[in-house]
Amino acid sequence: MAKISLSVNGERREVEADPAAPLIFVLRDQLGLTGPKLGCAQEQCGACAVIVDGERTLSCVRAASEFEGNEITTVEGLSGGGELSPIQQAFAEMGAAQCGYCTPGIVIAATALLSSNPRPSEDEIVEALHQHLCRCGSHRRVLAAIDNLIAGGV
């Protein structure tokens, strides 16, 4: 066990954990941030996505100790003051979720994309979301929510 210092959702947090423990377990089990989900544990489904220093990053395999000195944002950190982020609001308005298990990872991917490219093409949106598996089939509504947000409809 070791002390690991992480900056999560704008707050410095110290945890006692195995340095090899995947980040997702530290976020969920020690910090109580249950937005990132464990899906495949092989970096294949995207449910565990978080933003690290502005980039979408999968958290199910990489050790928490690798993230010391980085700014980590989970889906919980996107909203502020009780208000949903614009992307979260667009997803809610368009019903872009069914069971919701994959939704936090997809919201994270869309947030990272729109932060770096406020006007992505359809191909860029599809590419940004291609690693995110939604078994419920809500991809059309996800794309509609992102398109609506870009068009200024939200």
MOBELTA-V532501 format. One record per residue. N is the residue number from 1. RES is the residue in three letters. OMEGA is omega as a letter, one per 40 degrees, with the letter a starting at -180 (999 if undefined). Layout:
n = <N & N>
res = <RES & RES>
omega = <OMEGA & OMEGA>
This chain:
n = <1 & 2 & 3 & 4 & 5 & 6 & 7 & 8 & 9 & 10 & 11 & 12 & 13 & 14 & 15 & 16 & 17 & 18 & 19 & 20 & 21 & 22 & 23 & 24 & 25 & 26 & 27 & 28 & 29 & 30 & 31 & 32 & 33 & 34 & 35 & 36 & 37 & 38 & 39 & 40 & 41 & 42 & 43 & 44 & 45 & 46 & 47 & 48 & 49 & 50 & 51 & 52 & 53 & 54 & 55 & 56 & 57 & 58 & 59 & 60 & 61 & 62 & 63 & 64 & 65 & 66 & 67 & 68 & 69 & 70 & 71 & 72 & 73 & 74 & 75 & 76 & 77 & 78 & 79 & 80 & 81 & 82 & 83 & 84 & 85 & 86 & 87 & 88 & 89 & 90 & 91 & 92 & 93 & 94 & 95 & 96 & 97 & 98 & 99 & 100 & 101 & 102 & 103 & 104 & 105 & 106 & 107 & 108 & 109 & 110 & 111 & 112 & 113 & 114 & 115 & 116 & 117 & 118 & 119 & 120 & 121 & 122 & 123 & 124 & 125 & 126 & 127 & 128 & 129 & 130 & 131 & 132 & 133 & 134 & 135 & 136 & 137 & 138 & 139 & 140 & 141 & 142 & 143 & 144 & 145 & 146 & 147 & 148 & 149 & 150 & 151 & 152 & 153 & 154>
res = <MET & ALA & LYS & ILE & SER & LEU & SER & VAL & ASN & GLY & GLU & ARG & ARG & GLU & VAL & GLU & ALA & ASP & PRO & ALA & ALA & PRO & LEU & ILE & PHE & VAL & LEU & ARG & ASP & GLN & LEU & GLY & LEU & THR & GLY & PRO & LYS & LEU & GLY & CYS & ALA & GLN & GLU & GLN & CYS & GLY & ALA & CYS & ALA & VAL & ILE & VAL & ASP & GLY & GLU & ARG & THR & LEU & SER & CYS & VAL & ARG & ALA & ALA & SER & GLU & PHE & GLU & GLY & ASN & GLU & ILE & THR & THR & VAL & GLU & GLY & LEU & SER & GLY & GLY & GLY & GLU & LEU & SER & PRO & ILE & GLN & GLN & ALA & PHE & ALA & GLU & MET & GLY & ALA & ALA & GLN & CYS & GLY & TYR & CYS & THR & PRO & GLY & ILE & VAL & ILE & ALA & ALA & THR & ALA & LEU & LEU & SER & SER & ASN & PRO & ARG & PRO & SER & GLU & ASP & GLU & ILE & VAL & GLU & ALA & LEU & HIS & GLN & HIS & LEU & CYS & ARG & CYS & GLY & SER & HIS & ARG & ARG & VAL & LEU & ALA & ALA & ILE & ASP & ASN & LEU & ILE & ALA & GLY & GLY & VAL>
omega = <a & i & i & a & a & i & a & i & i & a & i & a & i & i & i & a & i & a & i & a & i & a & a & a & i & i & a & a & a & a & i & i & a & i & i & a & i & i & a & a & i & a & a & a & i & a & a & a & i & i & i & a & i & a & i & a & i & a & a & a & a & a & i & a & i & a & i & a & i & i & a & i & i & i & i & a & a & a & i & i & i & a & i & i & i & a & i & i & i & i & a & a & a & a & a & i & i & i & i & a & a & a & i & i & i & i & i & a & i & i & i & i & a & i & a & a & a & a & a & i & i & i & i & i & i & i & a & a & a & i & a & a & i & a & i & i & a & a & i & i & i & i & i & i & i & i & i & i & a & a & i & a & a & 999>
